[in-house]
Amino acid sequence: MARRWPKDRAWIEIVLEVEEPWCGECGRRMHVRAHGHHRILTFEGPVHLICKLMQCADSACPNHHRTFGPAQARTWTMPRWMVGWDVFCWLGHRRFARHWSVPQLRLELLDSYDIVLSEDAIEDYLQCYQCMLAARQQDPALLEEHYRTTHHVMLSIDGLQPEKGHETLYVVRELREERVWFAEALLSSATDEIRPLIVRARDWAKRLGLPVRLWMSDKQDAFVKTIAKEFPGVPHRYCGNHFLRDLAKPMLELDSHAKVQMRGKIRGLRGIEREVLKVHAANGINHAEHEGMLRVQTNGLGVVLDYCAAVRGILNDSQGGPLRPPGLRMAEALGQVQQSLRRNVQLKKGGTRSRCSSV
């Protein structure tokens, strides 16, 4: 279905001609058979491409029934696209390098460049961008050039599951040059499902003419068996991250149990906050500042709210990992809160905001 453009839009007309107007079969000069029209949106403004379509005039020539268009049109856009290459690349870079959402991309195009695109159209362009990028990353000539000074490769394979119940994305990565070779979504991690990926990696290494010195994975049974069969004699090492995570699993379970116990002892934060606000309401204190934000001003009760907010943030913090378990971090932070409270009590001043800033 043809796109309906606004009638009052001003277009920049650009006429494109065939680079070689002479027929390649009979040598006669071709004539213009028709004009192709393609309107696109670019950052320089709306562009109307007028392409001269040429055809050999000799009815006996094989090129008489063929139409030749200007190759230069591909430097502006692709057939049936409504955006130029500049907008297309901008979408891909913002989405995958800066992690912008599709609604955010749509609003930025509209607000900054007056380009109107639907979210469906943007998603279609992003899918094309991914396909083009994947094809370029796997181009044999580019791979050979990239590994021209490399004497051997080291490979790894790992599965990434975006959400529970979805297909797992298995990624084969080359470690020396830190380059993803390819990835494929599989329904299971069975040996028969994994083998094509390992075979494909072997073929890539052969095509590059480079020996594989090492494989690295989380040592799933399918990985171990398939790699041993397709790469006999090649060392297969355990991924350091997976090894540390598995080694620390019993400790992390105990740490998680400790977190539950600490959360069980610290209750009633919301009740304390309500009591503070009731006291202020009973005293007729106005909570609204001139900026429109709610903040308690008197009797040190605002400090109580600050402490409650700090403790709530500590209880909700689940960051850390095997080297610094979240339960241990929670215990350290709660200990700092306790020390701060004791200092304020000893000073017999009820605490101030400056003394709570270190919590």
C-alpha positions as CSV (number, residue, x, y, z in Angstrom):
1,M,0.0,0.0,0.0
2,A,1.4,3.4,-1.0
3,R,2.2,5.8,1.8
4,R,0.1,9.0,1.9
5,W,2.3,12.0,2.3
6,P,1.0,15.4,3.5
7,K,0.1,17.6,0.6
8,D,1.8,20.7,2.0
9,R,5.2,19.0,2.6
10,A,8.1,20.6,0.7
11,W,10.3,18.1,-1.1
12,I,13.9,18.3,-2.1
13,E,13.9,16.9,-5.7
14,I,17.0,15.0,-6.8
15,V,17.3,13.6,-10.3
16,L,19.4,10.4,-10.7
17,E,20.6,9.1,-14.0
18,V,22.0,5.7,-15.1
19,E,25.8,5.7,-14.9
20,E,26.3,3.9,-18.2
21,P,23.7,5.0,-20.8
22,W,25.1,2.7,-23.6
23,C,23.7,-0.8,-24.1
24,G,26.1,-3.5,-23.0
25,E,24.8,-5.9,-25.7
26,C,24.5,-3.9,-28.9
27,G,26.4,-0.7,-27.9
28,R,23.6,1.6,-28.8
29,R,22.6,4.5,-26.6
30,M,19.6,3.6,-24.5
31,H,16.6,5.9,-24.1
32,V,14.6,6.9,-21.0
33,R,11.6,4.6,-20.8
34,A,10.0,6.0,-17.6
35,H,10.8,7.8,-14.4
36,G,10.8,6.1,-11.0
37,H,9.7,8.2,-8.0
38,H,10.8,7.4,-4.4
39,R,10.1,9.7,-1.5
40,I,12.1,9.3,1.7
41,L,12.7,11.1,5.0
42,T,16.2,12.1,5.9
43,F,17.8,14.4,8.5
44,E,18.5,16.9,5.8
45,G,14.8,17.1,5.0
46,P,12.2,15.2,2.9
47,V,13.8,14.0,-0.4
48,H,12.1,13.1,-3.6
49,L,14.3,10.8,-5.8
50,I,13.5,10.9,-9.5
51,C,15.2,8.0,-11.1
52,K,15.5,7.8,-14.9
53,L,14.8,4.3,-16.0
54,M,16.4,3.4,-19.4
55,Q,15.9,0.7,-22.0
56,C,17.6,-0.3,-25.3
57,A,15.6,1.0,-28.3
58,D,16.6,-1.9,-30.5
59,S,13.8,-4.5,-30.4
60,A,16.2,-7.2,-31.5
61,C,18.6,-6.5,-28.6
62,P,18.3,-8.8,-25.6
63,N,18.3,-5.7,-23.4
64,H,15.2,-4.4,-25.1
65,H,12.9,-5.9,-22.4
66,R,15.1,-5.0,-19.5
67,T,15.0,-1.8,-17.6
68,F,18.1,-0.2,-16.0
69,G,18.0,2.2,-13.1
70,P,20.6,4.4,-11.5
71,A,22.8,2.5,-9.0
72,Q,23.2,5.7,-7.1
73,A,19.7,5.3,-5.7
74,R,21.0,2.6,-3.4
75,T,23.3,5.2,-1.7
76,W,20.2,7.0,-0.6
77,T,17.9,4.2,0.6
78,M,16.7,0.7,-0.1
79,P,13.7,-0.1,-2.3
80,R,10.3,0.5,-0.6
81,W,11.9,2.2,2.4
82,M,10.5,5.5,3.6
83,V,13.7,6.6,5.4
84,G,17.3,7.3,4.2
85,W,20.4,5.5,5.3
86,D,21.2,8.3,7.8
87,V,17.9,7.8,9.7
88,F,18.3,4.0,9.4
89,C,21.7,4.0,11.0
90,W,20.7,6.5,13.6
91,L,17.9,4.1,14.7
92,G,20.2,1.1,14.9
93,H,22.9,2.9,16.8
94,R,20.5,4.5,19.4
95,R,18.7,1.2,19.9
96,F,21.6,-1.2,20.3
97,A,24.5,1.0,21.4
98,R,22.5,3.3,23.7
99,H,19.6,1.0,24.5
100,W,16.9,3.4,23.6
101,S,13.3,2.1,23.6
102,V,11.2,2.1,20.5
103,P,8.8,4.8,21.9
104,Q,11.8,6.9,22.9
105,L,13.2,6.6,19.3
106,R,9.8,7.6,17.9
107,L,9.4,10.7,20.1
108,E,13.0,11.8,19.4
109,L,12.5,11.6,15.6
110,L,9.3,13.6,15.9
111,D,10.5,16.2,18.3
112,S,14.0,16.9,16.9
113,Y,13.7,16.1,13.2
114,D,9.9,16.3,12.5
115,I,10.0,12.7,11.1
116,V,6.8,10.7,11.8
117,L,7.2,6.9,12.0
118,S,5.0,4.4,13.7
119,E,6.4,2.0,16.3
120,D,5.8,-0.9,13.9
121,A,7.8,0.7,11.2
122,I,10.7,1.4,13.6
123,E,10.7,-2.2,14.7
124,D,10.8,-3.4,11.1
125,Y,13.8,-1.2,10.4
126,L,15.6,-2.4,13.6
127,Q,15.1,-6.0,12.5
128,C,16.7,-5.1,9.1
129,Y,19.5,-3.5,10.9
130,Q,20.2,-6.6,13.0
131,C,20.2,-8.8,9.9
132,M,22.6,-6.5,8.1
133,L,24.9,-6.2,11.1
134,A,24.9,-10.0,11.5
135,A,25.7,-10.5,7.8
136,R,28.6,-8.1,8.0
137,Q,30.0,-9.7,11.2
138,Q,30.0,-13.1,9.5
139,D,31.4,-11.9,6.1
140,P,34.3,-14.3,5.3
141,A,36.5,-11.5,3.8
142,L,36.1,-9.3,6.8
143,L,36.8,-12.2,9.2
144,E,40.0,-13.1,7.3
145,E,41.2,-9.6,7.4
146,H,40.4,-9.3,11.1
147,Y,42.3,-12.5,11.9
148,R,45.2,-11.9,9.5
149,T,47.8,-11.4,12.3
150,T,46.3,-14.1,14.6
151,H,48.1,-17.5,14.9
152,H,45.4,-19.4,16.7
153,V,41.9,-19.0,18.2
154,M,40.3,-19.8,21.5
155,L,36.5,-20.4,21.6
156,S,33.8,-20.3,24.2
157,I,30.1,-21.3,24.2
158,D,27.4,-20.2,26.6
159,G,23.6,-20.1,26.8
160,L,21.7,-16.9,27.5
161,Q,18.1,-17.2,28.5
162,P,16.3,-13.8,28.3
163,E,13.2,-14.9,30.2
164,K,12.0,-18.2,31.8
165,G,10.1,-20.3,29.3
166,H,11.8,-18.7,26.2
167,E,14.3,-20.2,23.9
168,T,17.9,-20.1,25.1
169,L,20.3,-18.1,22.9
170,Y,23.6,-20.0,22.5
171,V,26.5,-17.8,21.7
172,V,29.9,-18.9,20.2
173,R,32.5,-16.3,21.0
174,E,36.2,-16.1,20.0
175,L,38.2,-15.0,23.1
176,R,41.5,-13.7,21.7
177,E,39.9,-11.0,19.5
178,E,36.8,-10.8,21.7
179,R,34.5,-11.3,18.8
180,V,31.1,-13.0,18.7
181,W,31.2,-15.5,15.8
182,F,27.5,-16.4,15.7
183,A,24.5,-17.2,17.9
184,E,21.4,-19.3,17.6
185,A,18.3,-19.8,19.7
186,L,17.7,-23.5,20.6
187,L,14.8,-25.2,22.4
188,S,17.0,-27.4,24.5
189,S,20.6,-28.1,25.4
190,A,20.6,-31.7,24.2
191,T,23.6,-33.0,22.4
192,D,21.9,-33.3,19.1
193,E,20.8,-29.6,19.3
194,I,24.3,-28.4,20.3
195,R,26.4,-30.4,17.8
196,P,25.5,-28.2,14.7
197,L,26.9,-25.1,16.6
198,I,30.2,-26.9,17.5
199,V,30.5,-28.2,13.9
200,R,29.9,-24.7,12.5
201,A,32.6,-23.3,14.8
202,R,35.0,-26.0,13.5
203,D,34.2,-25.1,9.9
204,W,34.8,-21.4,10.6
205,A,38.2,-22.1,12.1
206,K,39.1,-24.3,9.1
207,R,38.0,-21.5,6.7
208,L,40.2,-19.1,8.5
209,G,43.1,-21.6,8.5
210,L,43.6,-21.2,12.3
211,P,44.0,-24.0,14.9
212,V,41.7,-24.0,17.9
213,R,43.9,-24.0,21.0
214,L,41.2,-23.9,23.7
215,W,37.5,-24.3,24.3
216,M,35.8,-22.7,27.4
217,S,32.3,-23.3,28.7
218,D,30.3,-24.1,31.8
219,K,31.0,-27.8,31.2
220,Q,27.5,-29.0,30.4
221,D,27.4,-32.6,29.4
222,A,26.4,-31.7,25.8
223,F,29.3,-29.3,25.5
224,V,31.8,-31.7,26.9
225,K,30.8,-34.7,24.7
226,T,30.4,-32.7,21.5
227,I,33.6,-30.7,21.8
228,A,35.6,-33.8,22.7
229,K,34.2,-35.5,19.5
230,E,34.6,-32.6,17.1
231,F,37.9,-31.2,18.5
232,P,39.9,-34.2,19.7
233,G,42.9,-33.3,21.8
234,V,41.8,-29.6,22.3
235,P,41.7,-28.6,26.0
236,H,38.3,-27.8,27.4
237,R,38.5,-25.4,30.3
238,Y,35.9,-24.5,32.9
239,C,34.7,-20.9,32.7
240,G,36.1,-19.0,35.7
241,N,32.8,-17.1,36.3
242,H,30.7,-20.3,36.2
243,F,33.3,-22.1,38.4
244,L,33.3,-19.4,41.0
245,R,29.5,-19.2,41.0
246,D,29.1,-22.9,41.4
247,L,31.7,-23.0,44.1
248,A,30.0,-20.2,46.0
249,K,26.5,-21.7,45.7
250,P,26.4,-23.2,49.2
251,M,27.7,-19.9,50.7
252,L,25.2,-17.9,48.7
253,E,22.4,-20.1,49.9
254,L,23.4,-19.4,53.5
255,D,23.8,-15.7,52.7
256,S,20.2,-15.7,51.3
257,H,18.9,-17.3,54.5
258,A,20.7,-14.7,56.5
259,K,19.1,-11.9,54.5
260,V,15.6,-13.4,55.2
261,Q,16.4,-13.5,58.9
262,M,17.6,-9.9,58.9
263,R,14.5,-8.7,57.0
264,G,12.4,-10.6,59.6
265,K,13.9,-8.7,62.5
266,I,13.6,-5.2,60.9
267,R,9.9,-4.6,60.5
268,G,7.5,-1.7,61.0
269,L,9.3,1.0,58.9
270,R,6.0,2.1,57.3
271,G,4.3,2.2,60.7
272,I,7.1,4.5,62.1
273,E,6.7,6.8,59.1
274,R,3.0,7.0,59.6
275,E,3.4,7.9,63.3
276,V,5.9,10.7,62.4
277,L,3.5,12.2,59.8
278,K,0.6,12.0,62.3
279,V,2.6,13.9,64.9
280,H,3.3,16.6,62.3
281,A,-0.4,16.7,61.2
282,A,-1.5,17.0,64.8
283,N,0.8,19.9,65.4
284,G,-0.5,21.7,62.3
285,I,2.9,21.7,60.5
286,N,2.9,22.4,56.8
287,H,4.9,19.8,54.9
288,A,5.0,21.5,51.6
289,E,8.0,23.6,50.7
290,H,8.0,26.3,48.0
291,E,9.4,23.8,45.5
292,G,6.4,21.6,46.0
293,M,8.2,18.8,47.8
294,L,7.1,17.2,51.1
295,R,9.7,17.5,53.8
296,V,9.6,17.6,57.6
297,Q,11.2,20.6,59.2
298,T,11.1,20.5,63.0
299,N,11.9,18.5,66.2
300,G,14.3,16.2,64.4
301,L,11.4,14.0,63.2
302,G,12.6,14.4,59.7
303,V,15.7,12.5,60.7
304,V,13.6,9.6,61.5
305,L,12.2,9.6,58.0
306,D,15.7,9.7,56.6
307,Y,16.7,6.7,58.7
308,C,13.7,4.8,57.5
309,A,14.5,5.6,53.9
310,A,18.1,4.5,54.3
311,V,17.1,1.2,56.0
312,R,14.5,0.5,53.3
313,G,17.2,1.0,50.6
314,I,19.5,-1.4,52.4
315,L,16.8,-4.1,52.6
316,N,16.0,-3.8,48.9
317,D,19.7,-3.9,47.8
318,S,20.4,-7.4,46.2
319,Q,23.6,-6.5,44.3
320,G,26.9,-8.1,45.1
321,G,27.8,-11.6,43.8
322,P,30.0,-14.4,45.0
323,L,32.9,-12.2,45.9
324,R,30.7,-9.8,48.0
325,P,27.4,-11.5,48.9
326,P,24.4,-9.2,49.3
327,G,23.6,-10.5,52.8
328,L,27.1,-9.6,54.0
329,R,26.7,-6.1,52.5
330,M,23.3,-5.8,54.1
331,A,24.8,-6.7,57.5
332,E,27.6,-4.1,57.1
333,A,25.2,-1.4,56.1
334,L,22.8,-2.1,59.0
335,G,25.7,-2.0,61.3
336,Q,26.6,1.5,60.1
337,V,23.0,2.6,60.7
338,Q,23.2,1.2,64.3
339,Q,26.4,3.0,65.0
340,S,25.0,6.3,63.6
341,L,22.0,5.9,65.9
342,R,24.2,5.3,68.9
343,R,26.3,8.4,68.1
344,N,23.1,10.5,68.0
345,V,21.8,9.1,71.2
346,Q,25.1,9.8,73.0
347,L,25.1,13.4,71.8
348,K,21.5,13.7,73.3
349,K,20.5,15.9,70.4
350,G,18.2,13.6,68.6
351,G,20.4,13.5,65.5
352,T,20.8,15.9,62.6
353,R,20.8,15.5,58.8
354,S,24.5,16.0,58.6
355,R,25.1,13.1,61.0
356,C,22.9,10.8,58.9
357,S,24.6,11.6,55.6
358,S,27.2,8.9,56.1
359,V,24.5,6.1,56.4
